[in-house]
Amino acid sequence: MARGKVQLKRIENPVHRQVTFCKRRAGLLKKAKELSVLCDAEIGLFIFSAHGKLYELATKGTMQGLIERYMESNRGAQPEPDIETQPLDAKEEIKLLKQEVEILQKGLRYMFGGGVGTMTLDELDVLEKHLEIWICNIRSTKMNIMYEEIQLLRNKEGILKAANKYLQDKIEENTGMIDFTPNTTNFAYPLTIQNEIFQL
């Protein structure tokens, strides 16, 4: 079954973008190695991630040797790199982040009563989504803390039950060794209660 055509545009979600970068980078390096082995080609490959991390591959020799060979064959006439797209993407991302920060700051002012009536409907929708996420995180954290406290209390209960059983066993051992039956015949004086209520 044929796969659908992938739209070639920037992935907005940073997590999905990083996952796609890792998968495609590994696939590109694998294909370069296969091409080198199958066709006896010398391949040099540079990859810079969005964070500036360098990945490189030189299938034969060193990367420096491949660069020198390229410079000799090209006689230093390198085409001007197209640097317009990356700064635009970075500027666009910075702009979006600034907008999101501004909305969150407005939301904080709104929640504390300092910005009533200054937020648009779209900004309120964004704030509502963030609040829902925060509430879910808070509830999840509360549940985790409560679960941990319940586990601690259960552990303490088990320890106290074990200690109680140990003490009961000790008491039963001691009471088995001592006879506590009262001997009423050896009293010098009878037990009397000085109270008129109990007189017959």
Salt bridges, closest charged atoms under 4 A:
GLU12 OE1 - ARG10 NH1 3.47
ASP40 OD1 - LYS60 NZ 2.14
GLU42 OE2 - ARG69 NH1 2.32
GLU93 OE1 - ARG10 NH2 2.67
GLU93 OE2 - ARG17 NH2 3.63
GLU100 OE2 - HIS130 NE2 3.67
GLU123 OE2 - LYS106 NZ 3.14
GLU157 OE2 - LYS161 NZ 3.39
ASP169 OD2 - LYS165 NZ 3.40
